[in-house]
Amino acid sequence: MPVTDDDELREILDLNRVAVVGCSATPGKDAHEIPKYLLDQGYDVVPVNPFADEIFGREAYDSLADVPGEIDIVDVFRPSEEVGEIVDAALERDDVKVIWLQLNIHDDDAVARAERAGRRVVQDRCMKPTHQQLKA
């Protein structure tokens, strides 16, 4: 079951390094504005976008496999049909603790795979209002 409990969500929001898959370089898009908000809140945001060299003045990586160092949270801004592949890439890394699927993004089979692998999953929920409600 995806995480819905406020206390567990607070624990997740205490993590720091967030790899944003589908991070956008285009201001005004949710996939730009929400990671920007997280960056402004002190999170270490790592853009993952094969079509950008940098976003927010930070190097953008082509894939999760290319991201150096540890990742606490994989935050997904890609269509639901791409979630399975993204979850598989996250599971190939030993460091990913949480997979966060943004609002209107879901894949129950991928979620179940991630949970069986011991990862926590948040599904169909936006990090910004969750952070504003529980941490700000």
N, CA, C and O atoms as CSV, one atom per row, in Angstrom:
chain,resi,resn,atom,element,x,y,z
A,1,MET,N,N,0.838,-1.194,0.000
A,1,MET,CA,C,0.000,0.000,0.000
A,1,MET,C,C,0.882,1.256,0.000
A,1,MET,O,O,1.799,1.379,0.812
A,2,PRO,N,N,0.599,2.168,-0.902
A,2,PRO,CA,C,1.356,3.432,-0.891
A,2,PRO,C,C,1.179,4.171,0.438
A,2,PRO,O,O,0.174,4.014,1.131
A,3,VAL,N,N,2.167,4.965,0.763
A,3,VAL,CA,C,2.161,5.722,2.017
A,3,VAL,C,C,1.096,6.807,1.960
A,3,VAL,O,O,1.034,7.579,1.003
A,4,THR,N,N,0.255,6.861,2.995
A,4,THR,CA,C,-0.742,7.929,3.123
A,4,THR,C,C,-0.730,8.540,4.522
A,4,THR,O,O,-1.311,9.603,4.740
A,5,ASP,N,N,-0.079,7.879,5.460
A,5,ASP,CA,C,-0.037,8.310,6.854
A,5,ASP,C,C,0.804,9.585,7.004
A,5,ASP,O,O,1.934,9.642,6.521
A,6,ASP,N,N,0.255,10.600,7.669
A,6,ASP,CA,C,0.950,11.884,7.818
A,6,ASP,C,C,2.307,11.747,8.502
A,6,ASP,O,O,3.269,12.397,8.094
A,7,ASP,N,N,2.396,10.916,9.532
A,7,ASP,CA,C,3.683,10.756,10.230
A,7,ASP,C,C,4.742,10.141,9.313
A,7,ASP,O,O,5.899,10.561,9.323
A,8,GLU,N,N,4.343,9.154,8.530
A,8,GLU,CA,C,5.301,8.533,7.611
A,8,GLU,C,C,5.666,9.507,6.479
A,8,GLU,O,O,6.811,9.540,6.030
A,9,LEU,N,N,4.695,10.288,6.028
A,9,LEU,CA,C,4.990,11.302,5.008
A,9,LEU,C,C,5.968,12.345,5.553
A,9,LEU,O,O,6.850,12.801,4.825
A,10,ARG,N,N,5.823,12.722,6.815
A,10,ARG,CA,C,6.780,13.665,7.429
A,10,ARG,C,C,8.189,13.069,7.430
A,10,ARG,O,O,9.159,13.761,7.120
A,11,GLU,N,N,8.298,11.786,7.777
A,11,GLU,CA,C,9.608,11.108,7.755
A,11,GLU,C,C,10.214,11.166,6.354
A,11,GLU,O,O,11.399,11.455,6.192
A,12,ILE,N,N,9.402,10.894,5.364
A,12,ILE,CA,C,9.878,10.930,3.972
A,12,ILE,C,C,10.333,12.338,3.621
A,12,ILE,O,O,11.375,12.519,2.991
A,13,LEU,N,N,9.558,13.332,4.025
A,13,LEU,CA,C,9.897,14.723,3.709
A,13,LEU,C,C,11.131,15.205,4.462
A,13,LEU,O,O,11.678,16.259,4.138
A,14,ASP,N,N,11.578,14.444,5.467
A,14,ASP,CA,C,12.827,14.769,6.165
A,14,ASP,C,C,14.059,14.325,5.376
A,14,ASP,O,O,15.177,14.744,5.674
A,15,LEU,N,N,13.848,13.476,4.368
A,15,LEU,CA,C,14.962,13.062,3.509
A,15,LEU,C,C,15.377,14.267,2.663
A,15,LEU,O,O,14.617,15.229,2.549
A,16,ASN,N,N,16.580,14.226,2.066
A,16,ASN,CA,C,17.087,15.445,1.444
A,16,ASN,C,C,17.310,15.396,-0.057
A,16,ASN,O,O,16.963,16.351,-0.752
A,17,ARG,N,N,17.872,14.326,-0.579
A,17,ARG,CA,C,18.292,14.332,-1.987
A,17,ARG,C,C,17.183,13.745,-2.860
A,17,ARG,O,O,16.824,12.574,-2.735
A,18,VAL,N,N,16.650,14.593,-3.749
A,18,VAL,CA,C,15.501,14.227,-4.570
A,18,VAL,C,C,15.903,14.248,-6.043
A,18,VAL,O,O,16.225,15.306,-6.584
A,19,ALA,N,N,15.885,13.091,-6.689
A,19,ALA,CA,C,16.106,13.019,-8.135
A,19,ALA,C,C,14.744,13.152,-8.805
A,19,ALA,O,O,13.855,12.329,-8.589
A,20,VAL,N,N,14.588,14.190,-9.614
A,20,VAL,CA,C,13.299,14.477,-10.240
A,20,VAL,C,C,13.330,13.991,-11.690
A,20,VAL,O,O,13.932,14.624,-12.558
A,21,VAL,N,N,12.673,12.861,-11.933
A,21,VAL,CA,C,12.619,12.283,-13.276
A,21,VAL,C,C,11.526,13.006,-14.058
A,21,VAL,O,O,10.354,13.000,-13.681
A,22,GLY,N,N,11.949,13.633,-15.168
A,22,GLY,CA,C,11.015,14.424,-15.955
A,22,GLY,C,C,11.028,15.878,-15.551
A,22,GLY,O,O,10.129,16.629,-15.929
A,23,CYS,N,N,12.027,16.294,-14.791
A,23,CYS,CA,C,12.173,17.691,-14.392
A,23,CYS,C,C,12.215,18.554,-15.659
A,23,CYS,O,O,12.926,18.233,-16.611
A,24,SER,N,N,11.463,19.631,-15.663
A,24,SER,CA,C,11.365,20.484,-16.854
A,24,SER,C,C,12.163,21.768,-16.694
A,24,SER,O,O,12.250,22.335,-15.604
A,25,ALA,N,N,12.739,22.211,-17.794
A,25,ALA,CA,C,13.452,23.489,-17.825
A,25,ALA,C,C,12.502,24.641,-18.128
A,25,ALA,O,O,12.932,25.793,-18.182
A,26,THR,N,N,11.219,24.353,-18.326
A,26,THR,CA,C,10.246,25.355,-18.741
A,26,THR,C,C,9.481,25.922,-17.549
A,26,THR,O,O,8.640,25.232,-16.973
A,27,PRO,N,N,9.762,27.184,-17.168
A,27,PRO,CA,C,8.990,27.801,-16.082
A,27,PRO,C,C,7.491,27.757,-16.389
A,27,PRO,O,O,7.069,27.892,-17.538
A,28,GLY,N,N,6.708,27.567,-15.337
A,28,GLY,CA,C,5.263,27.505,-15.487
A,28,GLY,C,C,4.741,26.078,-15.507
A,28,GLY,O,O,3.587,25.838,-15.148
A,29,LYS,N,N,5.567,25.128,-15.919
A,29,LYS,CA,C,5.153,23.723,-15.896
A,29,LYS,C,C,5.290,23.183,-14.480
A,29,LYS,O,O,6.222,23.549,-13.763
A,30,ASP,N,N,4.368,22.314,-14.074
A,30,ASP,CA,C,4.456,21.697,-12.745
A,30,ASP,C,C,5.793,21.003,-12.548
A,30,ASP,O,O,6.360,21.043,-11.456
A,31,ALA,N,N,6.304,20.361,-13.603
A,31,ALA,CA,C,7.562,19.623,-13.514
A,31,ALA,C,C,8.767,20.557,-13.382
A,31,ALA,O,O,9.895,20.092,-13.218
A,32,HIS,N,N,8.540,21.851,-13.450
A,32,HIS,CA,C,9.580,22.860,-13.176
A,32,HIS,C,C,9.302,23.534,-11.833
A,32,HIS,O,O,10.193,23.665,-10.993
A,33,GLU,N,N,8.072,23.951,-11.648
A,33,GLU,CA,C,7.722,24.755,-10.468
A,33,GLU,C,C,7.808,23.965,-9.165
A,33,GLU,O,O,8.244,24.509,-8.151
A,34,ILE,N,N,7.406,22.706,-9.169
A,34,ILE,CA,C,7.436,21.920,-7.935
A,34,ILE,C,C,8.873,21.587,-7.530
A,34,ILE,O,O,9.213,21.748,-6.358
A,35,PRO,N,N,9.741,21.125,-8.460
A,35,PRO,CA,C,11.150,20.940,-8.068
A,35,PRO,C,C,11.803,22.252,-7.632
A,35,PRO,O,O,12.638,22.251,-6.727
A,36,LYS,N,N,11.438,23.365,-8.259
A,36,LYS,CA,C,11.979,24.680,-7.857
A,36,LYS,C,C,11.556,24.988,-6.420
A,36,LYS,O,O,12.365,25.464,-5.623
A,37,TYR,N,N,10.307,24.722,-6.092
A,37,TYR,CA,C,9.827,24.903,-4.715
A,37,TYR,C,C,10.656,24.051,-3.752
A,37,TYR,O,O,11.085,24.534,-2.704
A,38,LEU,N,N,10.878,22.783,-4.109
A,38,LEU,CA,C,11.658,21.894,-3.243
A,38,LEU,C,C,13.074,22.425,-3.055
A,38,LEU,O,O,13.608,22.407,-1.946
A,39,LEU,N,N,13.674,22.894,-4.139
A,39,LEU,CA,C,15.008,23.495,-4.073
A,39,LEU,C,C,15.001,24.696,-3.129
A,39,LEU,O,O,15.900,24.847,-2.301
A,40,ASP,N,N,13.992,25.543,-3.256
A,40,ASP,CA,C,13.869,26.721,-2.393
A,40,ASP,C,C,13.656,26.358,-0.927
A,40,ASP,O,O,13.950,27.153,-0.034
A,41,GLN,N,N,13.141,25.146,-0.684
A,41,GLN,CA,C,12.920,24.680,0.692
A,41,GLN,C,C,14.153,23.992,1.271
A,41,GLN,O,O,14.135,23.532,2.413
A,42,GLY,N,N,15.226,23.924,0.477
A,42,GLY,CA,C,16.472,23.355,0.983
A,42,GLY,C,C,16.767,21.934,0.547
A,42,GLY,O,O,17.775,21.357,0.956
A,43,TYR,N,N,15.904,21.362,-0.275
A,43,TYR,CA,C,16.179,20.011,-0.768
A,43,TYR,C,C,17.295,20.060,-1.804
A,43,TYR,O,O,17.454,21.054,-2.513
A,44,ASP,N,N,18.058,18.989,-1.884
A,44,ASP,CA,C,19.093,18.824,-2.901
A,44,ASP,C,C,18.414,18.181,-4.108
A,44,ASP,O,O,18.305,16.957,-4.189
A,45,VAL,N,N,17.961,19.010,-5.040
A,45,VAL,CA,C,17.201,18.551,-6.200
A,45,VAL,C,C,18.158,18.207,-7.341
A,45,VAL,O,O,19.007,19.013,-7.721
A,46,VAL,N,N,18.007,17.002,-7.875
A,46,VAL,CA,C,18.831,16.535,-8.985
A,46,VAL,C,C,17.914,16.335,-10.195
A,46,VAL,O,O,17.116,15.397,-10.210
A,47,PRO,N,N,18.016,17.201,-11.208
A,47,PRO,CA,C,17.164,17.043,-12.393
A,47,PRO,C,C,17.579,15.828,-13.225
A,47,PRO,O,O,18.763,15.601,-13.472
A,48,VAL,N,N,16.582,15.055,-13.650
A,48,VAL,CA,C,16.817,13.934,-14.562
A,48,VAL,C,C,15.963,14.203,-15.801
A,48,VAL,O,O,14.739,14.078,-15.775
A,49,ASN,N,N,16.646,14.576,-16.885
A,49,ASN,CA,C,15.968,14.925,-18.132
A,49,ASN,C,C,16.992,14.801,-19.260
A,49,ASN,O,O,17.932,15.593,-19.331
A,50,PRO,N,N,16.817,13.815,-20.141
A,50,PRO,CA,C,17.817,13.604,-21.200
A,50,PRO,C,C,17.856,14.714,-22.250
A,50,PRO,O,O,18.752,14.730,-23.093
A,51,PHE,N,N,16.901,15.638,-22.211
A,51,PHE,CA,C,16.839,16.706,-23.209
A,51,PHE,C,C,17.357,18.043,-22.688
A,51,PHE,O,O,17.277,19.055,-23.384
A,52,ALA,N,N,17.887,18.048,-21.466
A,52,ALA,CA,C,18.411,19.285,-20.878
A,52,ALA,C,C,19.822,19.044,-20.363
A,52,ALA,O,O,20.137,17.967,-19.856
A,53,ASP,N,N,20.664,20.059,-20.498
A,53,ASP,CA,C,22.012,19.978,-19.940
A,53,ASP,C,C,22.027,20.416,-18.485
A,53,ASP,O,O,22.750,19.863,-17.657
A,54,GLU,N,N,21.203,21.431,-18.191
A,54,GLU,CA,C,21.095,21.882,-16.804
A,54,GLU,C,C,19.738,22.523,-16.581
A,54,GLU,O,O,19.120,23.072,-17.493
A,55,ILE,N,N,19.301,22.433,-15.340
A,55,ILE,CA,C,18.043,23.038,-14.897
A,55,ILE,C,C,18.317,23.610,-13.513
A,55,ILE,O,O,18.931,22.948,-12.676
A,56,PHE,N,N,17.868,24.827,-13.272
A,56,PHE,CA,C,18.128,25.532,-11.999
A,56,PHE,C,C,19.617,25.728,-11.768
A,56,PHE,O,O,20.054,25.842,-10.623
A,57,GLY,N,N,20.404,25.769,-12.842
A,57,GLY,CA,C,21.852,25.902,-12.702
A,57,GLY,C,C,22.523,24.633,-12.211
A,57,GLY,O,O,23.689,24.654,-11.816
A,58,ARG,N,N,21.790,23.528,-12.233
A,58,ARG,CA,C,22.312,22.231,-11.796
A,58,ARG,C,C,22.385,21.290,-12.989
A,58,ARG,O,O,21.526,21.327,-13.870
A,59,GLU,N,N,23.404,20.453,-13.015
A,59,GLU,CA,C,23.533,19.499,-14.104
A,59,GLU,C,C,22.313,18.584,-14.149
A,59,GLU,O,O,21.863,18.069,-13.126
A,60,ALA,N,N,21.790,18.396,-15.364
A,60,ALA,CA,C,20.688,17.456,-15.566
A,60,ALA,C,C,21.272,16.152,-16.103
A,60,ALA,O,O,22.138,16.165,-16.977
A,61,TYR,N,N,20.798,15.047,-15.582
A,61,TYR,CA,C,21.302,13.733,-15.962
A,61,TYR,C,C,20.317,13.048,-16.898
A,61,TYR,O,O,19.112,13.292,-16.843
A,62,ASP,N,N,20.848,12.189,-17.756
A,62,ASP,CA,C,20.015,11.512,-18.744
A,62,ASP,C,C,19.113,10.452,-18.125
A,62,ASP,O,O,18.018,10.197,-18.626
A,63,SER,N,N,19.563,9.839,-17.047
A,63,SER,CA,C,18.808,8.743,-16.428
A,63,SER,C,C,19.167,8.636,-14.953
A,63,SER,O,O,20.135,9.244,-14.496
A,64,LEU,N,N,18.390,7.866,-14.220
A,64,LEU,CA,C,18.703,7.628,-12.807
A,64,LEU,C,C,20.050,6.940,-12.658
A,64,LEU,O,O,20.780,7.204,-11.702
A,65,ALA,N,N,20.383,6.065,-13.587
A,65,ALA,CA,C,21.656,5.350,-13.518
A,65,ALA,C,C,22.843,6.306,-13.610
A,65,ALA,O,O,23.921,6.004,-13.098
A,66,ASP,N,N,22.656,7.449,-14.254
A,66,ASP,CA,C,23.741,8.415,-14.440
A,66,ASP,C,C,23.943,9.344,-13.243
A,66,ASP,O,O,24.959,10.035,-13.166
A,67,VAL,N,N,22.999,9.369,-12.320
A,67,VAL,CA,C,23.087,10.283,-11.183
A,67,VAL,C,C,24.154,9.785,-10.208
A,67,VAL,O,O,24.058,8.672,-9.691
A,68,PRO,N,N,25.185,10.625,-9.956
A,68,PRO,CA,C,26.216,10.210,-9.000
A,68,PRO,C,C,25.727,10.392,-7.566
A,68,PRO,O,O,24.824,11.187,-7.303
A,69,GLY,N,N,26.320,9.661,-6.660
A,69,GLY,CA,C,25.969,9.809,-5.251
A,69,GLY,C,C,24.633,9.162,-4.932
A,69,GLY,O,O,23.983,8.558,-5.785
A,70,GLU,N,N,24.256,9.309,-3.687
A,70,GLU,CA,C,23.029,8.669,-3.218
A,70,GLU,C,C,21.797,9.471,-3.596
A,70,GLU,O,O,21.844,10.693,-3.736
A,71,ILE,N,N,20.702,8.758,-3.755
A,71,ILE,CA,C,19.385,9.360,-3.991
A,71,ILE,C,C,18.480,8.887,-2.862
A,71,ILE,O,O,18.388,7.690,-2.591
A,72,ASP,N,N,17.811,9.834,-2.203
A,72,ASP,CA,C,16.848,9.452,-1.170
A,72,ASP,C,C,15.468,9.185,-1.772
A,72,ASP,O,O,14.832,8.168,-1.494
A,73,ILE,N,N,15.023,10.136,-2.611
A,73,ILE,CA,C,13.674,10.081,-3.185
A,73,ILE,C,C,13.782,10.211,-4.699
A,73,ILE,O,O,14.491,11.080,-5.206
A,74,VAL,N,N,13.077,9.348,-5.412
A,74,VAL,CA,C,12.891,9.515,-6.853
A,74,VAL,C,C,11.489,10.089,-7.022
A,74,VAL,O,O,10.493,9.430,-6.723
A,75,ASP,N,N,11.426,11.323,-7.505
A,75,ASP,CA,C,10.166,12.044,-7.696
A,75,ASP,C,C,9.840,11.987,-9.192
A,75,ASP,O,O,10.624,12.459,-10.016
A,76,VAL,N,N,8.689,11.414,-9.541
A,76,VAL,CA,C,8.383,11.112,-10.935
A,76,VAL,C,C,7.354,12.086,-11.520
A,76,VAL,O,O,6.235,12.213,-11.024
A,77,PHE,N,N,7.769,12.764,-12.585
A,77,PHE,CA,C,6.916,13.642,-13.380
A,77,PHE,C,C,6.848,13.122,-14.811
A,77,PHE,O,O,7.106,13.870,-15.754
A,78,ARG,N,N,6.513,11.876,-14.978
A,78,ARG,CA,C,6.372,11.268,-16.299
A,78,ARG,C,C,5.016,10.578,-16.350
A,78,ARG,O,O,4.427,10.292,-15.307
A,79,PRO,N,N,4.511,10.306,-17.560
A,79,PRO,CA,C,3.198,9.651,-17.670
A,79,PRO,C,C,3.171,8.280,-16.981
A,79,PRO,O,O,4.193,7.603,-16.864
A,80,SER,N,N,1.993,7.901,-16.538
A,80,SER,CA,C,1.822,6.632,-15.823
A,80,SER,C,C,2.391,5.448,-16.599
A,80,SER,O,O,2.935,4.522,-15.998
A,81,GLU,N,N,2.272,5.466,-17.927
A,81,GLU,CA,C,2.753,4.327,-18.712
A,81,GLU,C,C,4.277,4.179,-18.673
A,81,GLU,O,O,4.802,3.140,-19.073
A,82,GLU,N,N,4.994,5.204,-18.197
A,82,GLU,CA,C,6.455,5.121,-18.076
A,82,GLU,C,C,6.917,4.749,-16.664
A,82,GLU,O,O,8.109,4.551,-16.430
A,83,VAL,N,N,5.982,4.656,-15.740
A,83,VAL,CA,C,6.341,4.431,-14.337
A,83,VAL,C,C,7.061,3.104,-14.126
A,83,VAL,O,O,8.039,3.052,-13.381
A,84,GLY,N,N,6.598,2.033,-14.764
A,84,GLY,CA,C,7.211,0.725,-14.564
A,84,GLY,C,C,8.703,0.739,-14.866
A,84,GLY,O,O,9.505,0.203,-14.102
A,85,GLU,N,N,9.064,1.346,-15.971
A,85,GLU,CA,C,10.472,1.445,-16.373
A,85,GLU,C,C,11.277,2.306,-15.386
A,85,GLU,O,O,12.424,1.990,-15.070
A,86,ILE,N,N,10.670,3.386,-14.908
A,86,ILE,CA,C,11.349,4.264,-13.948
A,86,ILE,C,C,11.532,3.549,-12.609
A,86,ILE,O,O,12.592,3.650,-11.991
A,87,VAL,N,N,10.519,2.840,-12.168
A,87,VAL,CA,C,10.624,2.076,-10.922
A,87,VAL,C,C,11.718,1.019,-11.050
A,87,VAL,O,O,12.510,0.833,-10.126
A,88,ASP,N,N,11.768,0.333,-12.177
A,88,ASP,CA,C,12.819,-0.674,-12.378
A,88,ASP,C,C,14.206,-0.037,-12.286
A,88,ASP,O,O,15.114,-0.607,-11.682
A,89,ALA,N,N,14.368,1.151,-12.889
A,89,ALA,CA,C,15.657,1.857,-12.818
A,89,ALA,C,C,15.983,2.250,-11.380
A,89,ALA,O,O,17.136,2.172,-10.957
A,90,ALA,N,N,14.964,2.673,-10.630
A,90,ALA,CA,C,15.172,3.039,-9.221
A,90,ALA,C,C,15.564,1.811,-8.400
A,90,ALA,O,O,16.399,1.900,-7.500
A,91,LEU,N,N,14.957,0.667,-8.716
A,91,LEU,CA,C,15.243,-0.554,-7.958
A,91,LEU,C,C,16.632,-1.109,-8.261
A,91,LEU,O,O,17.175,-1.886,-7.474
A,92,GLU,N,N,17.204,-0.719,-9.385
A,92,GLU,CA,C,18.572,-1.145,-9.700
A,92,GLU,C,C,19.596,-0.447,-8.806
A,92,GLU,O,O,20.739,-0.891,-8.689
A,93,ARG,N,N,19.171,0.646,-8.179
A,93,ARG,CA,C,20.040,1.384,-7.255
A,93,ARG,C,C,19.718,0.929,-5.836
A,93,ARG,O,O,18.549,0.774,-5.483
A,94,ASP,N,N,20.734,0.719,-5.033
A,94,ASP,CA,C,20.507,0.296,-3.653
A,94,ASP,C,C,20.150,1.458,-2.738
A,94,ASP,O,O,19.646,1.248,-1.635
A,95,ASP,N,N,20.411,2.695,-3.193
A,95,ASP,CA,C,20.279,3.842,-2.307
A,95,ASP,C,C,18.884,4.460,-2.276
A,95,ASP,O,O,18.562,5.156,-1.312
A,96,VAL,N,N,18.060,4.242,-3.265
A,96,VAL,CA,C,16.741,4.883,-3.331
A,96,VAL,C,C,15.854,4.333,-2.220
A,96,VAL,O,O,15.619,3.128,-2.125
A,97,LYS,N,N,15.368,5.247,-1.383
A,97,LYS,CA,C,14.529,4.857,-0.252
A,97,LYS,C,C,13.042,4.980,-0.571
A,97,LYS,O,O,12.222,4.196,-0.096
A,98,VAL,N,N,12.710,5.994,-1.394
A,98,VAL,CA,C,11.309,6.316,-1.657
A,98,VAL,C,C,11.121,6.611,-3.141
A,98,VAL,O,O,11.960,7.247,-3.778
A,99,ILE,N,N,10.004,6.134,-3.670
A,99,ILE,CA,C,9.585,6.517,-5.017
A,99,ILE,C,C,8.296,7.292,-4.851
A,99,ILE,O,O,7.319,6.797,-4.288
A,100,TRP,N,N,8.310,8.526,-5.353
A,100,TRP,CA,C,7.160,9.425,-5.194
A,100,TRP,C,C,6.569,9.686,-6.572
A,100,TRP,O,O,7.213,10.287,-7.431
A,101,LEU,N,N,5.345,9.233,-6.771
A,101,LEU,CA,C,4.647,9.451,-8.038
A,101,LEU,C,C,3.714,10.646,-7.868
A,101,LEU,O,O,2.808,10.626,-7.035
A,102,GLN,N,N,3.943,11.676,-8.658
A,102,GLN,CA,C,3.196,12.919,-8.519
A,102,GLN,C,C,1.711,12.718,-8.832
A,102,GLN,O,O,1.291,11.645,-9.264
A,103,LEU,N,N,0.935,13.769,-8.605
A,103,LEU,CA,C,-0.513,13.766,-8.780
A,103,LEU,C,C,-0.899,13.229,-10.157
A,103,LEU,O,O,-0.328,13.622,-11.175
A,104,ASN,N,N,-1.870,12.331,-10.170
A,104,ASN,CA,C,-2.401,11.711,-11.389
A,104,ASN,C,C,-1.422,10.748,-12.058
A,104,ASN,O,O,-1.617,10.379,-13.216
A,105,ILE,N,N,-0.379,10.341,-11.349
A,105,ILE,CA,C,0.573,9.370,-11.886
A,105,ILE,C,C,0.481,8.119,-11.017
A,105,ILE,O,O,0.664,8.182,-9.801
A,106,HIS,N,N,0.193,6.976,-11.656
A,106,HIS,CA,C,0.046,5.751,-10.876
A,106,HIS,C,C,0.307,4.524,-11.736
A,106,HIS,O,O,0.100,4.528,-12.949
A,107,ASP,N,N,0.759,3.492,-11.077
A,107,ASP,CA,C,0.990,2.189,-11.694
A,107,ASP,C,C,1.034,1.185,-10.554
A,107,ASP,O,O,2.069,1.007,-9.911
A,108,ASP,N,N,-0.093,0.529,-10.309
A,108,ASP,CA,C,-0.203,-0.366,-9.159
A,108,ASP,C,C,0.789,-1.524,-9.215
A,108,ASP,O,O,1.316,-1.934,-8.180
A,109,ASP,N,N,1.048,-2.052,-10.404
A,109,ASP,CA,C,2.008,-3.163,-10.518
A,109,ASP,C,C,3.417,-2.697,-10.154
A,109,ASP,O,O,4.131,-3.388,-9.427
A,110,ALA,N,N,3.818,-1.534,-10.654
A,110,ALA,CA,C,5.151,-1.001,-10.338
A,110,ALA,C,C,5.262,-0.673,-8.853
A,110,ALA,O,O,6.303,-0.902,-8.237
A,111,VAL,N,N,4.189,-0.138,-8.285
A,111,VAL,CA,C,4.177,0.167,-6.853
A,111,VAL,C,C,4.380,-1.119,-6.051
A,111,VAL,O,O,5.177,-1.155,-5.114
A,112,ALA,N,N,3.664,-2.155,-6.423
A,112,ALA,CA,C,3.788,-3.435,-5.713
A,112,ALA,C,C,5.218,-3.984,-5.819
A,112,ALA,O,O,5.758,-4.504,-4.842
A,113,ARG,N,N,5.824,-3.866,-6.998
A,113,ARG,CA,C,7.217,-4.321,-7.187
A,113,ARG,C,C,8.162,-3.549,-6.272
A,113,ARG,O,O,9.038,-4.130,-5.631
A,114,ALA,N,N,7.973,-2.238,-6.221
A,114,ALA,CA,C,8.834,-1.396,-5.382
A,114,ALA,C,C,8.666,-1.755,-3.904
A,114,ALA,O,O,9.644,-1.849,-3.163
A,115,GLU,N,N,7.437,-1.949,-3.494
A,115,GLU,CA,C,7.186,-2.284,-2.088
A,115,GLU,C,C,7.749,-3.658,-1.737
A,115,GLU,O,O,8.283,-3.847,-0.644
A,116,ARG,N,N,7.634,-4.607,-2.643
A,116,ARG,CA,C,8.223,-5.934,-2.400
A,116,ARG,C,C,9.737,-5.834,-2.255
A,116,ARG,O,O,10.354,-6.634,-1.552
A,117,ALA,N,N,10.332,-4.847,-2.924
A,117,ALA,CA,C,11.783,-4.638,-2.844
A,117,ALA,C,C,12.176,-3.801,-1.623
A,117,ALA,O,O,13.345,-3.458,-1.450
A,118,GLY,N,N,11.195,-3.476,-0.779
A,118,GLY,CA,C,11.489,-2.766,0.461
A,118,GLY,C,C,11.512,-1.251,0.340
A,118,GLY,O,O,11.993,-0.568,1.244
A,119,ARG,N,N,11.004,-0.720,-0.753
A,119,ARG,CA,C,10.979,0.736,-0.936
A,119,ARG,C,C,9.608,1.273,-0.546
A,119,ARG,O,O,8.582,0.623,-0.748
A,120,ARG,N,N,9.622,2.470,0.015
A,120,ARG,CA,C,8.353,3.132,0.302
A,120,ARG,C,C,7.911,3.866,-0.959
A,120,ARG,O,O,8.738,4.372,-1.717
A,121,VAL,N,N,6.601,3.918,-1.175
A,121,VAL,CA,C,6.060,4.559,-2.368
A,121,VAL,C,C,4.927,5.493,-1.957
A,121,VAL,O,O,4.067,5.150,-1.146
A,122,VAL,N,N,4.961,6.687,-2.548
A,122,VAL,CA,C,3.845,7.622,-2.449
A,122,VAL,C,C,3.300,7.717,-3.866
A,122,VAL,O,O,4.059,7.909,-4.816
A,123,GLN,N,N,1.988,7.584,-4.011
A,123,GLN,CA,C,1.393,7.550,-5.346
A,123,GLN,C,C,0.275,8.568,-5.475
A,123,GLN,O,O,-0.527,8.750,-4.560
A,124,ASP,N,N,0.232,9.234,-6.636
A,124,ASP,CA,C,-0.867,10.144,-6.969
A,124,ASP,C,C,-1.002,11.271,-5.930
A,124,ASP,O,O,-2.097,11.594,-5.469
A,125,ARG,N,N,0.175,11.864,-5.577
A,125,ARG,CA,C,0.185,12.932,-4.567
A,125,ARG,C,C,1.324,13.887,-4.888
A,125,ARG,O,O,2.426,13.453,-5.225
A,126,CYS,N,N,1.065,15.174,-4.787
A,126,CYS,CA,C,2.079,16.181,-5.099
A,126,CYS,C,C,2.925,16.506,-3.864
A,126,CYS,O,O,2.397,16.679,-2.765
A,127,MET,N,N,4.244,16.587,-4.062
A,127,MET,CA,C,5.150,16.870,-2.939
A,127,MET,C,C,4.956,18.282,-2.377
A,127,MET,O,O,5.080,18.485,-1.170
A,128,LYS,N,N,4.655,19.257,-3.239
A,128,LYS,CA,C,4.580,20.647,-2.759
A,128,LYS,C,C,3.466,20.845,-1.741
A,128,LYS,O,O,3.756,21.264,-0.620
A,129,PRO,N,N,2.210,20.567,-2.067
A,129,PRO,CA,C,1.170,20.763,-1.037
A,129,PRO,C,C,1.346,19.843,0.167
A,129,PRO,O,O,0.978,20.203,1.286
A,130,THR,N,N,1.907,18.658,-0.059
A,130,THR,CA,C,2.165,17.761,1.065
A,130,THR,C,C,3.189,18.381,1.990
A,130,THR,O,O,3.034,18.348,3.211
A,131,HIS,N,N,4.239,18.950,1.411
A,131,HIS,CA,C,5.256,19.637,2.215
A,131,HIS,C,C,4.643,20.843,2.916
A,131,HIS,O,O,4.879,21.055,4.105
A,132,GLN,N,N,3.865,21.628,2.197
A,132,GLN,CA,C,3.246,22.817,2.788
A,132,GLN,C,C,2.332,22.449,3.948
A,132,GLN,O,O,2.280,23.161,4.950
A,133,GLN,N,N,1.617,21.347,3.816
A,133,GLN,CA,C,0.685,20.909,4.854
A,133,GLN,C,C,1.409,20.340,6.071
A,133,GLN,O,O,1.006,20.595,7.206
A,134,LEU,N,N,2.482,19.564,5.843
A,134,LEU,CA,C,3.078,18.794,6.934
A,134,LEU,C,C,4.389,19.355,7.481
A,134,LEU,O,O,4.770,19.041,8.609
A,135,LYS,N,N,5.087,20.186,6.693
A,135,LYS,CA,C,6.422,20.616,7.111
A,135,LYS,C,C,6.607,22.134,7.211
A,135,LYS,O,O,7.411,22.611,8.013
A,136,ALA,N,N,5.879,22.874,6.414
A,136,ALA,CA,C,6.119,24.329,6.351
A,136,ALA,C,C,5.522,25.053,7.535
A,136,ALA,O,O,5.635,26.275,7.632
